[in-house]
Amino acid sequence: MIPAWILDIFAAIMLVVAAVSAARLAMARPWQHGTRRAALTDVDGAHLLMAIAMAGTLTASLQTLPNGAWSVIFAVLTVWFGYRVVRDAQVSGVRALAGGHCAPHFIHAGAMLYMFMAFTAPAAHGSGGMAGMAGGLSGMGTLQLPLLAFVFALVLIGYSVWDLDQLSGPGASGHYSLATARTAPTGPVLVAVGVGTSAAGAGASAGPGAAALSPAASATMAAEPVTELADVAGVPPASGPADGTGVLAPWVATGARIAMGITMAFMLLIMI
Amino acid sequence: MSEIAAAGVRPVGRSRLGAGAQASRGAPDVRRMLQLGLAGIWLLDALLQYQSFMFSKAFSQMIGGTSAGNPGVVASPINWDATLVAHHAVLLNTIFATIQLLLAIGIAWRRTVRVALAASIAWALGVWWFGEGLGMVLTSSASPVNGAPGAVVIYALLAVLLWPADRAGRPAPFTAARAVGAPVARALWLVLWLSLAYFALLPVNRAPQALNGMITGMESGEPGWLAALDRGAASLVAHQGLAASIVLAIALVIIAAGVYLPPWAAKATLVLAIVVAAVIWVFGEAFGAILAGGATDPNSGLLLILLALTYWPVRATVTGPARTAPALAHTAAAGADEGTTGS
């Protein structure tokens, strides 16, 4: 039996992720910025829900909603992110299916749905199926279709490792500093994309990492929906004094995603 | 050179800005991708180490079991380790799992990749002895089909071959040669695969029912479909132990020699290596018995596949002082912060 305090540590990490995601949602103020920004808060909303659900699964005392409700929620999230992956693929090509911004969230939501659907409580608990999922790890239930659990775990591990690499990569905030690219003017301009530029100022001026763009490229940029820029890390692109800094910094969302990915893979593997 | 190149950013206007944004993530080069593969397997190991089975007495018994057949000088420390784990199962297993978790994170985090790889070598060699009984290579019961020469020693080998440094001068014909040079890398490959061929021909492995018994032994606890696969494979080699061993040994020798062949032939033998490793992983190792719920790692098949990829011929890149400006830009773009230029 896994010591309860180990499960509690993972649950505590999930509570931190939930708190951070809630703070990001609150500070992003989507209700003040219309539907465009509201649509981009789906990532933080998904993180919040997944973290709460996982905490409740890891520790029975943190159980919130019944399992049926969680299944419905994650089914909706899976469909939503699946739709966004398809939309990304239509815009950016097939590579978006694996490497696009929404693909990891689609996998996360799918893994959560699978966990709640495939859980089988131990016989001693006397309740089959999903009834035993909440707090189920302390009772050590198992998952049906263990191969699927293994595949989900491998994919989640892959995304987590990739995110860690990107988070520590050249410029550190490279993947994650695009929130302010919305400020790039149209036309032939210099745009700093990168190395060592802060999240807040990357797109505003030519810096050490500046490179000239052709007029055609800039025109393409101008035609790009603003949402595409922020999609990379799930950072709201709309204006606001705190965009891309503090708890709204893109790396925070990525850090949350890494923590959830590892925790989710952990849960899947110990329930095989 | 602009820093935008150093960051691995392709011209933003190449397509949509979204694509440029993707490029700005600093796409890793081949070696970095392989390092991430290694990090992923370490992470898988760490999470498997947190399974409930590992906190039970069964884990210490599993460790103790690897001492059987080993010489006393090897077996004694294993027995001591098993006893220690039996008495402090929760504490020690938590430490083991956490170390592996930190190794995975350290390799994935570019700024700590050197420290983590070095630590992973030390850790892997320790586990190879204390946890795997040196892969049973001294017991005359090792078999390439059940994980010889020990999965964890392949982690150490990969850490050496994927070390983030480049030898100056001659171009590296494949990724594994970048840090240690082509002759050393080829020699390591040769030794590994020839040793596997040798193990395949051990008397215990060429007995009529040896391979059959090894495969059917993996059925326990596996899902029905995998157990059925194992049964099918076992029936194919029933009473064919000698023939199967010879065929396997020939394939392993061809693979061993493959890295000395011209690139097209080397690629063919590497494909053979990947196929053989995949067959071993699925049928001989049942995915490392992960689906049975008691595995500490994915066993050797997956590692051998990753190892084969490190020997895949690549367009030679001049490294070290002799590198050209474009090559420097490429290398910097791919791995500036991973320390690849530290030759």
HADDOCK unambig.tbl for C-alpha pairs under 7 A between the chains (distance, minus, plus):
assign (segid A and resid 1 and name CA) (segid B and resid 52 and name CA) 4.46 0.50 0.50
assign (segid A and resid 1 and name CA) (segid B and resid 53 and name CA) 6.97 0.50 0.50
assign (segid A and resid 1 and name CA) (segid B and resid 55 and name CA) 6.46 0.50 0.50
assign (segid A and resid 2 and name CA) (segid B and resid 51 and name CA) 6.72 0.50 0.50
assign (segid A and resid 2 and name CA) (segid B and resid 52 and name CA) 4.61 0.50 0.50
assign (segid A and resid 2 and name CA) (segid B and resid 55 and name CA) 6.42 0.50 0.50
assign (segid A and resid 146 and name CA) (segid B and resid 291 and name CA) 6.24 0.50 0.50
assign (segid A and resid 147 and name CA) (segid B and resid 291 and name CA) 6.80 0.50 0.50
assign (segid A and resid 157 and name CA) (segid B and resid 40 and name CA) 5.99 0.50 0.50
assign (segid A and resid 158 and name CA) (segid B and resid 40 and name CA) 6.09 0.50 0.50
assign (segid A and resid 161 and name CA) (segid B and resid 36 and name CA) 6.41 0.50 0.50
assign (segid A and resid 161 and name CA) (segid B and resid 39 and name CA) 6.88 0.50 0.50
assign (segid A and resid 161 and name CA) (segid B and resid 40 and name CA) 6.12 0.50 0.50
assign (segid A and resid 161 and name CA) (segid B and resid 108 and name CA) 5.67 0.50 0.50
assign (segid A and resid 164 and name CA) (segid B and resid 108 and name CA) 5.69 0.50 0.50
assign (segid A and resid 164 and name CA) (segid B and resid 109 and name CA) 5.67 0.50 0.50
assign (segid A and resid 165 and name CA) (segid B and resid 108 and name CA) 5.11 0.50 0.50
assign (segid A and resid 165 and name CA) (segid B and resid 109 and name CA) 5.24 0.50 0.50
assign (segid A and resid 165 and name CA) (segid B and resid 110 and name CA) 6.10 0.50 0.50
assign (segid A and resid 166 and name CA) (segid B and resid 25 and name CA) 6.29 0.50 0.50
assign (segid A and resid 168 and name CA) (segid B and resid 109 and name CA) 5.59 0.50 0.50
assign (segid A and resid 168 and name CA) (segid B and resid 110 and name CA) 5.60 0.50 0.50
assign (segid A and resid 168 and name CA) (segid B and resid 111 and name CA) 6.91 0.50 0.50
assign (segid A and resid 169 and name CA) (segid B and resid 26 and name CA) 6.59 0.50 0.50
assign (segid A and resid 169 and name CA) (segid B and resid 110 and name CA) 6.28 0.50 0.50
assign (segid A and resid 169 and name CA) (segid B and resid 337 and name CA) 6.42 0.50 0.50
assign (segid A and resid 170 and name CA) (segid B and resid 7 and name CA) 5.41 0.50 0.50
assign (segid A and resid 170 and name CA) (segid B and resid 26 and name CA) 6.22 0.50 0.50
assign (segid A and resid 170 and name CA) (segid B and resid 336 and name CA) 6.86 0.50 0.50
assign (segid A and resid 170 and name CA) (segid B and resid 337 and name CA) 5.80 0.50 0.50
assign (segid A and resid 171 and name CA) (segid B and resid 7 and name CA) 6.93 0.50 0.50
assign (segid A and resid 174 and name CA) (segid B and resid 24 and name CA) 5.80 0.50 0.50
assign (segid A and resid 174 and name CA) (segid B and resid 25 and name CA) 5.23 0.50 0.50
assign (segid A and resid 175 and name CA) (segid B and resid 24 and name CA) 6.21 0.50 0.50
assign (segid A and resid 175 and name CA) (segid B and resid 25 and name CA) 4.32 0.50 0.50
assign (segid A and resid 193 and name CA) (segid B and resid 24 and name CA) 6.87 0.50 0.50
assign (segid A and resid 194 and name CA) (segid B and resid 4 and name CA) 6.27 0.50 0.50
assign (segid A and resid 194 and name CA) (segid B and resid 7 and name CA) 6.79 0.50 0.50
assign (segid A and resid 194 and name CA) (segid B and resid 24 and name CA) 6.98 0.50 0.50
assign (segid A and resid 195 and name CA) (segid B and resid 3 and name CA) 6.22 0.50 0.50
assign (segid A and resid 195 and name CA) (segid B and resid 4 and name CA) 6.70 0.50 0.50
assign (segid A and resid 195 and name CA) (segid B and resid 7 and name CA) 6.03 0.50 0.50
assign (segid A and resid 208 and name CA) (segid B and resid 3 and name CA) 6.44 0.50 0.50
assign (segid A and resid 209 and name CA) (segid B and resid 2 and name CA) 6.45 0.50 0.50
assign (segid A and resid 209 and name CA) (segid B and resid 3 and name CA) 4.76 0.50 0.50
assign (segid A and resid 209 and name CA) (segid B and resid 4 and name CA) 4.80 0.50 0.50
assign (segid A and resid 210 and name CA) (segid B and resid 4 and name CA) 6.50 0.50 0.50
assign (segid A and resid 211 and name CA) (segid B and resid 4 and name CA) 6.66 0.50 0.50
assign (segid A and resid 213 and name CA) (segid B and resid 13 and name CA) 6.39 0.50 0.50
assign (segid A and resid 214 and name CA) (segid B and resid 13 and name CA) 6.86 0.50 0.50
assign (segid A and resid 217 and name CA) (segid B and resid 12 and name CA) 6.96 0.50 0.50
assign (segid A and resid 217 and name CA) (segid B and resid 13 and name CA) 3.74 0.50 0.50
assign (segid A and resid 217 and name CA) (segid B and resid 14 and name CA) 6.79 0.50 0.50
assign (segid A and resid 218 and name CA) (segid B and resid 13 and name CA) 6.60 0.50 0.50
assign (segid A and resid 220 and name CA) (segid B and resid 13 and name CA) 6.98 0.50 0.50
assign (segid A and resid 220 and name CA) (segid B and resid 16 and name CA) 5.96 0.50 0.50
assign (segid A and resid 221 and name CA) (segid B and resid 16 and name CA) 6.46 0.50 0.50
assign (segid A and resid 221 and name CA) (segid B and resid 17 and name CA) 5.33 0.50 0.50
assign (segid A and resid 224 and name CA) (segid B and resid 16 and name CA) 6.92 0.50 0.50
assign (segid A and resid 224 and name CA) (segid B and resid 17 and name CA) 6.67 0.50 0.50
assign (segid A and resid 228 and name CA) (segid B and resid 18 and name CA) 6.07 0.50 0.50
assign (segid A and resid 229 and name CA) (segid B and resid 18 and name CA) 6.37 0.50 0.50
assign (segid A and resid 266 and name CA) (segid B and resid 47 and name CA) 5.37 0.50 0.50
assign (segid A and resid 269 and name CA) (segid B and resid 48 and name CA) 6.53 0.50 0.50
assign (segid A and resid 270 and name CA) (segid B and resid 51 and name CA) 4.97 0.50 0.50
assign (segid A and resid 272 and name CA) (segid B and resid 291 and name CA) 6.24 0.50 0.50
assign (segid A and resid 272 and name CA) (segid B and resid 293 and name CA) 5.88 0.50 0.50
